[in-house]
């Protein structure tokens, strides 16, 4: 810790001098406590390359370089790194790539679905073969209100994929390839660029309500055009896997074998043994700033929540 403090104090790669201050706080028992604070730009322009597996949208999130900077300096390979608000799994993925044991918790059930599949990434060929087995015409529902987001044929494909995945889950057939496809689909449901299933909408980490999307379509003079779900999933898969070489896959497999993902309140995690965590790195949620249920309503519909 003393070495870490000295490194923070003398850090100058950003061209700025670190500002050091003492923050007055208190222990849980009420005993006064002085906490040193170090302010600087600890990740700089030449550090901004992310691993391709991080390209998953979720709100809020922070840059992967931040947990990497801390994990590298305060832990050793094999140490447990914990994020009690794991979100899309930024801290966990960086910990795994550095040879640490990732441990995460989040009250949002979407978090596990966005995080866990990236520890067992399939190949593009495996994803393509699995997609070829899905009957994209076989849908049990076609919610008319969702036509503000999707072309009718695209909506049928989205509903067919939802039926396929929920069916595989109900019969305990859902495997790592299915989980990957579900993760990618969750991140392609709506967005503001051509590479999404939907017409132009909000950024993919938020979703308009049906009424908001209707008004947005009118303001933009746009209507949903035909998108092919399997093609978009395959294309996004190639992007996510672009940095996945043999070394990455080995590191993820080793970390994934020991990793744990919990769904629930961070204030009650009896599954985590006392004194088992070496380091906690988190981007703390801002109370009241994000309504996760409202912003993820379409994702929740897709996974049957």
N, C-alpha and C positions, 0 to 999 in steps of 0.2 A: 504493500500500500504506500509506503514511503517513496519507493521508486516511481510508482504511478503518479503520485502527487508532484514529484520533481519533474516528471515528463510533461505533465499538464502545464505546470508553471512555466517551463522553458519552451513549450511548443511554439514554433514560428513558421511552419510550412504555409500557413495562410497569409503570411506577411503582416499579421497583427500580433500584438502582445497580449498574452493571457491576462485577464482581469481576475484577481483573487479577492474574495470577500468572505466574511464570516457571517453565517446565517444563524440567528438565534432560534432554537427549537426546544423541544422537551422530549424526554423518554416517555414510555407508556405509563410509568409510575409518577410522572410529573417532574422529574429531576431535570434541571436546566441542562441544555446541551448546545454546544457550538459546532455547527457543521460547516466545513470549508466548501466554498463554491468556486468553480473555475469556469470562466466564460471565454470562449474563443470559437473560431470556426475549425473544429477538429477534424472535419473531412473537407478536402480541398478539390480543386478542379481535376487534378490527375488521379483522384480516387473515386470518380463517379461512375465507373463502369459496374453495372449490376449483373449478377448472374441471370441468365434468361428465365430461369424458373421463378423469379420474383414477379414476373409480368402478369399478376393477378390483381384485379381491382377489388378494393374493399375500403370502407371509410370508417374511422380515420386510419391512417397508416403513416409510418415514418421511413426514412431512407435506410436501406440495408447497411450502409456504411457506418451508421451510428452504433448499432449493436455490435458490428464486427470490430470496430475500434475498441470497444470496452471489453468484449469477450476475449479478444486476442491478448489483452494486457492483464486481465485479472483472473484468468483461469488457465488450466492446463488440459491437454487432451484427456478425455475420459471423465472430466468434471460435468456435473449436472447444471445446466443453465435453464432457468425457469422464467416464463412470461405468464403472469396471472391474467392478462388481458390480451390473448394471443392474436385476435383478429385474423388476418390472412396468413399469419405464421412467419412474419419477417425475422423475428429473433430466433425462432426455432430452426428455420432453414439455414440461417447464417451459422448458428451453433453447430448444426450437423456438418456443414461444409468445412468447418474448422476442427472436426473430430471430437466435438463435445456431445454430451447426451442431452437431447432436447426434451423439455417438459413444459406443457402448456395447458392453460385453462381459459375458458370463455363461457359466459352465460348464453351466448348465441350459438344454437346448434349448427349454423352454417359454417362456423369456424373450422370444425373438424373436417367437413366436406371440402373446404378450400385448402386445407393444410396437408392432411394425411396423404392424399394421392401423389403429391410431389416427392414423397420419400420412396415411392415405388414406381418411377416413371416408366411407362411402356415405350416401345419403339413406334415410330410413325406407321410402320407396316402392320403392327399388331392392332393399332387403333383403326386403320383403314379396313382391315379384315373384319373387325368387330362391327364397325359401322355398316358393312355390307350385309351383315346378318340381321339388321334391324329393318322391319317392315315399316317404312315411313308413311305408309298410307293407312296403317291400322291405328286409328284413334277412337277412343270411346267418348271423347268430349271435344267440343269446339266452342269455347266461350265467346259468344258474339261480341262482348265488350272489349275483348282483346284485339279485335280487328282494327282498333285505332293504332296498334303497334305493328301488326303483321298483315302481310298479304294472306288471303284465305288459304292458299296452298302451303305457305310457310307455316301458318298456324297449325295446319293439320300435321305437318312434320314435327313441330315442337310438341304437340300433344301426343303424337305417336311415340316420340322418344321418352316423354314423361311416363307413358304407360309401360313401355319396355323396361325402364329402369326400376319403377316401383314394383313391377311384376317380378323382376329378378331379385329385388330386395325381399319381397314377401316369401319367396321360395328359397331363400338363402343361397342364391346362385350369383349374387353380385360379387364380382372379383375386382382385382386391382385395375384392370382395363376399363371395366364399367365405371368404377369410381373416378378414373381419370376423365372419361367422356362426360360424366355428370358434372365434374368440376369445371371443365371447359365450357360446357353448355350454360352453366350458371353465370359464367363471365361473358357470354355472348348473347344473353337474352335481350338486353336493350343497351343501346349506346349511341354515341354521337358521330360515329364514323361508319363507312361502308362495311366494315368487317364484323357487323353484328346482325343478328337475325331480324332486328326491327328496322322500322323507318327511323330517321334521325330523331333522337330523343335527348335526355340528359346524359351526363357522364355515367359510365356503367356502374359506378359505386352508389348511385342513387336511382330511384325510379319515380317518374311522374305518376300521379293518379290517372285513372282513365279520363276524367274530366280535364285535367291539366294537359294530357297528351292530345286530346281532341282540340283544345284551344291552341296548342302549339302547332298542330298540323294546319289549322286554319290560318294562323299567323304566317306560317312558312309556305303556305300554298303547296303542301306536299301530301302525297298519299303513299301508303306502304307498297313497296315493289317486291317482286318475287325474289326470295333468297333461298338458297339450298343449304339446309342445316348441316348435312354431312360434310359438304365442301368447306364450310366455314370452320367446323370443328377440326377437320384435318389440317387446314391452313394454320390455325392458331396452335395446334399441337406442334407443328414443325417449328414455329417461332419459340415456343416454350422450351423445346428440347435442343435448341441450336447450340447451347453450351454444355450439353450433357455428354461428356466423354466417359471413358472407362473409369477414370479416377473419380469423377463426380458420382457415378453410379455406385462405385465401391463405398465411398464415404457415406452416401445416403442409405445404402443397405445396412451398413454397420450401425449407423445412428438410429435408423428406423427400427432395428431389432430391439433396441433398449428404450426407445422414445415412448412417451405417454401423452395422450391428449384427453383432457377432461372437459365435460360440459356441465356447468353449474356456477354457483356463486364462488368467487375467489376467496370469500371470507370463511368458507367451510370446505376444506379439502383434506379430509382424514386419510385419503389415499396416498398422500405424500408424507413419508416418514420424517420425523423431526431430524434436523441437522443433516439432511440428505442433499440439500441444494447448495451449490458453491456460489452461485451468482444469480441475482434477479435483474433482468433488463426488460423494461416495459415502456410503452408509450401510453401513459395513463389516459383513460377516457375523461372527457370533459363533461361533468354532470349537466344534464339538461340540454346539451348542444346537439345531440344526435338521437333521433328516434329510430332505433334499428329495425323495429318491427314494421314501421311505416315505410322506411326507405327500402326495405328488402321484401316488400309484400309479394312481388312477382316471383322472386327467387323462392320464397317460402311456398307459394302455390306450386311451383315446379317440383319441389321435393316432397310435397304432400304434408307440409306443416301448417 
